Amino acid sequence: MARRPAKKAAKKSAKKAPKKAAKKSAKKTAKRTGAPATRKATRTEIAAPDIPLHPQPFPTACKVGNMVFSSAISGEDPVTHEFSSDPRSQVENAFRTVRRVMEEAGGGLDNIGKVVVYVKDRDIRPIVNEVWQKVFANEKSRPVRHMVPFDLPPGRHLQVEFIAVL
């Protein structure tokens, strides 16, 4: 009976050894530090026909693991994709899109932890507050919010960004 040459067996075990050692090392480090072992999260774009696409080469929103992140959501009409000159209409459209993104991600408005509202003019704060109170009706369960004056693209009165946990 012919025996396999020792070189091939040695090569095989040499190829497997570094992978096993790396896995064991990561597990030992995680155990020692108390940190969870590193794992790769899946990134999923959140899109639907009534969620306006972002004009730049990145998604309007994405889901990574159990978290949802949005890019800047403007107040364009979800059907016509045009911007009304009326600030109230843009605020309502922006928060309608936020709601749709969260529905598409498998959650709801209650999953949102933080919102940043960028406004062209601080004078629309009362409008944002009024719509905010309707959208997040439970005053004891509203996300934190920060409003920032910002030089927005022409025709836009606001942009909204948020972070949510599902």
C-alpha positions as CSV (number, residue, x, y, z in Angstrom):
1,M,0.0,0.0,0.0
2,A,1.4,3.4,-1.0
3,R,1.6,6.1,1.6
4,R,1.0,9.7,1.0
5,P,4.1,11.8,1.0
6,A,4.7,13.7,4.2
7,K,5.0,17.0,2.4
8,K,1.4,17.1,1.3
9,A,0.1,16.4,4.8
10,A,2.3,19.0,6.3
11,K,1.2,21.5,3.7
12,K,-2.5,20.9,4.5
13,S,-2.1,21.3,8.2
14,A,0.0,24.4,7.7
15,K,-2.8,26.0,5.6
16,K,-5.4,25.3,8.3
17,A,-3.3,26.2,11.3
18,P,-3.3,30.1,10.9
19,K,-7.1,30.2,10.5
20,K,-7.7,28.2,13.6
21,A,-5.1,30.2,15.5
22,A,-6.7,33.5,14.5
23,K,-10.2,32.3,15.6
24,K,-8.9,31.1,18.9
25,S,-7.0,34.3,19.4
26,A,-10.1,36.5,18.8
27,K,-12.1,34.3,21.2
28,K,-9.4,34.5,23.9
29,T,-9.2,38.3,23.5
30,A,-13.0,38.7,23.7
31,K,-13.1,36.5,26.8
32,R,-10.3,38.4,28.5
33,T,-11.6,41.9,27.8
34,G,-15.3,41.1,28.2
35,A,-16.0,42.4,24.7
36,P,-18.1,40.4,22.3
37,A,-16.2,38.5,19.6
38,T,-16.1,40.4,16.4
39,R,-18.8,39.5,13.9
40,K,-19.7,40.9,10.5
41,A,-23.0,42.8,10.4
42,T,-25.1,42.8,7.2
43,R,-25.8,46.2,5.6
44,T,-29.1,46.5,3.8
45,E,-30.3,49.5,1.8
46,I,-33.8,50.7,2.8
47,A,-35.7,51.7,-0.3
48,A,-39.3,51.8,-1.6
49,P,-41.1,53.6,-4.4
50,D,-42.4,56.3,-2.0
51,I,-39.1,56.8,-0.3
52,P,-37.2,59.5,-2.4
53,L,-33.8,58.4,-3.5
54,H,-30.8,60.4,-2.3
55,P,-29.4,62.5,-5.1
56,Q,-25.8,61.5,-4.1
57,P,-24.3,58.0,-4.6
58,F,-25.4,56.6,-1.3
59,P,-28.7,55.3,0.1
60,T,-31.4,57.4,1.7
61,A,-31.2,55.0,4.7
62,C,-29.6,51.7,5.6
63,K,-29.9,49.0,8.2
64,V,-26.8,47.5,9.8
65,G,-27.6,44.7,12.2
66,N,-30.4,46.0,14.4
67,M,-29.7,49.7,13.7
68,V,-31.1,52.1,11.1
69,F,-29.2,55.1,9.9
70,S,-30.6,57.8,7.5
71,S,-28.8,60.2,5.3
72,A,-30.3,63.7,5.0
73,I,-34.0,63.3,4.2
74,S,-35.4,66.4,2.6
75,G,-39.0,67.5,2.4
76,E,-39.7,66.6,-1.2
77,D,-43.1,65.3,-2.2
78,P,-42.9,61.5,-2.3
79,V,-44.9,61.2,-5.6
80,T,-43.8,64.2,-7.7
81,H,-40.3,64.6,-6.1
82,E,-40.7,68.3,-6.2
83,F,-40.1,70.8,-3.4
84,S,-43.0,72.9,-2.3
85,S,-42.1,76.5,-1.4
86,D,-44.2,76.0,1.7
87,P,-42.0,75.1,4.8
88,R,-44.9,73.3,6.5
89,S,-45.4,71.0,3.5
90,Q,-41.7,70.2,3.4
91,V,-41.6,69.4,7.2
92,E,-44.6,67.1,6.9
93,N,-43.1,65.4,3.8
94,A,-39.8,64.9,5.5
95,F,-41.3,63.2,8.6
96,R,-43.6,61.2,6.3
97,T,-40.5,59.8,4.7
98,V,-38.9,59.1,8.1
99,R,-42.0,57.1,9.0
100,R,-41.8,55.1,5.7
101,V,-38.1,54.4,6.1
102,M,-38.8,53.0,9.6
103,E,-41.7,50.9,8.3
104,E,-39.6,49.5,5.5
105,A,-36.8,48.7,8.0
106,G,-39.3,46.7,10.1
107,G,-39.8,49.1,12.9
108,G,-41.7,52.3,13.7
109,L,-41.2,55.8,15.0
110,D,-40.8,54.5,18.6
111,N,-37.5,52.8,17.5
112,I,-35.9,56.2,16.7
113,G,-33.4,57.3,19.4
114,K,-32.0,60.5,17.9
115,V,-33.0,63.0,15.3
116,V,-31.0,66.0,13.9
117,V,-33.0,68.6,11.9
118,Y,-31.0,70.9,9.7
119,V,-32.9,74.1,8.9
120,K,-32.2,76.9,6.4
121,D,-33.9,79.4,8.7
122,R,-34.5,79.1,12.4
123,D,-37.9,80.8,11.9
124,I,-39.4,77.5,10.9
125,R,-38.8,76.0,14.4
126,P,-42.4,76.5,15.5
127,I,-43.6,74.6,12.4
128,V,-41.1,71.8,13.1
129,N,-42.2,71.7,16.7
130,E,-45.9,71.5,15.7
131,V,-45.3,68.6,13.3
132,W,-42.9,66.9,15.7
133,Q,-45.6,66.8,18.4
134,K,-48.1,65.2,16.0
135,V,-45.5,62.7,14.6
136,F,-44.2,61.8,18.1
137,A,-47.5,62.2,20.0
138,N,-46.4,60.5,23.2
139,E,-44.4,63.2,25.0
140,K,-42.9,60.7,27.3
141,S,-41.5,58.6,24.4
142,R,-40.0,61.1,22.0
143,P,-36.5,60.7,20.5
144,V,-33.9,63.3,21.4
145,R,-33.6,66.1,18.8
146,H,-31.1,68.7,17.8
147,M,-31.9,71.5,15.4
148,V,-29.1,73.1,13.5
149,P,-29.1,76.1,11.1
150,F,-27.4,75.0,7.9
151,D,-26.7,76.2,4.4
152,L,-29.1,73.8,2.5
153,P,-29.4,73.3,-1.2
154,P,-31.7,75.7,-3.0
155,G,-35.4,75.1,-2.5
156,R,-35.0,73.1,0.7
157,H,-36.2,74.4,4.1
158,L,-34.9,71.4,6.1
159,Q,-33.2,68.0,6.1
160,V,-33.7,65.3,8.7
161,E,-31.2,62.6,9.9
162,F,-31.9,59.9,12.4
163,I,-30.6,56.9,14.2
164,A,-32.8,54.0,15.3
165,V,-32.5,50.7,17.1
166,L,-34.8,47.8,16.1
